[in-house]
Amino acid sequence: MKKKKKGGFLAHLKSIGFTNRLAVYILCFLLIGLIGGFWLSVLSIRADYVGSLLCWTVVFTPIGTAASIAIGKVVDKSKAENTVGGIKYDLAMN
């Protein structure tokens, strides 16, 4: 029986590849943006502000678009590595 490795999320991040780690960081950044946008909207409602939150939207829309493209490329790269003819697949089969 294998011993379970000690460590947590940070130990796991060190064990995965750079592109997968980058994808996790991008998702964390988007989560922070989502939480920040929610908090900003709550503050706007409390202050009876009826205008748009353009300052937040202008910043996070391009970031969200770029992140979706980057995440898609990371998934494509992992898929190519782990299918027949991929680097990791061939190493595992040998």
C-alpha positions in Angstrom: 0.0 0.0 0.0 1.3 3.5 -0.9 1.8 6.0 1.8 -0.2 9.2 1.3 2.0 12.1 0.6 1.9 14.9 3.1 1.3 18.4 1.8 -1.6 20.2 0.4 -2.6 22.3 -2.4 0.8 24.1 -2.7 2.6 20.7 -2.8 0.3 19.6 -5.6 1.0 22.8 -7.5 4.7 22.1 -7.4 4.1 18.6 -8.8 2.1 19.6 -11.9 3.5 21.1 -15.1 3.9 24.8 -15.8 1.0 25.2 -18.2 -1.4 23.4 -15.8 -0.2 25.6 -12.9 -0.7 28.6 -15.1 -4.3 27.5 -15.8 -4.9 27.2 -12.0 -3.5 30.7 -11.4 -5.7 32.2 -14.2 -8.8 30.6 -12.7 -7.9 31.9 -9.3 -7.4 35.4 -10.7 -10.8 35.1 -12.4 -12.4 34.0 -9.2 -10.9 37.0 -7.4 -12.3 39.2 -10.1 -15.7 37.6 -9.8 -15.7 38.0 -6.0 -14.5 41.6 -6.4 -17.2 42.4 -8.9 -19.9 40.9 -6.6 -18.6 42.9 -3.7 -18.6 46.1 -5.8 -22.1 45.5 -6.9 -23.2 44.9 -3.3 -21.6 48.2 -2.3 -23.3 50.0 -5.2 -26.7 48.7 -4.2 -26.1 49.8 -0.6 -25.1 53.3 -1.8 -28.1 53.5 -4.2 -25.8 53.9 -7.1 -27.7 53.3 -10.3 -24.9 53.8 -12.9 -22.9 51.1 -14.6 -19.8 49.5 -13.1 -17.9 50.3 -16.3 -14.6 50.6 -14.5 -14.8 47.0 -13.4 -16.2 45.7 -16.7 -13.6 47.4 -18.8 -10.8 45.7 -16.8 -12.1 42.2 -16.5 -13.8 41.6 -19.8 -10.5 41.4 -21.8 -8.9 39.4 -19.0 -11.8 36.9 -19.1 -11.5 36.6 -22.8 -7.8 36.0 -22.8 -8.2 33.5 -19.9 -10.7 31.5 -21.8 -8.4 31.3 -24.8 -5.5 30.3 -22.6 -7.4 27.7 -20.7 -8.6 26.2 -24.0 -5.0 26.0 -25.2 -3.9 24.3 -22.0 -6.7 21.7 -22.4 -5.7 21.1 -26.0 -2.1 20.7 -25.0 -2.9 18.2 -22.2 -5.2 16.3 -24.6 -2.5 16.0 -27.2 0.1 14.9 -24.6 -2.2 12.2 -23.1 -3.7 10.6 -26.2 -2.1 8.0 -28.6 1.1 9.5 -30.0 1.5 12.0 -27.2 4.6 12.3 -25.2 3.2 11.3 -21.8 1.1 8.5 -23.4 4.1 7.0 -25.1 6.2 7.2 -22.0 3.5 5.5 -20.0 3.2 2.7 -22.5 6.9 2.0 -22.5 
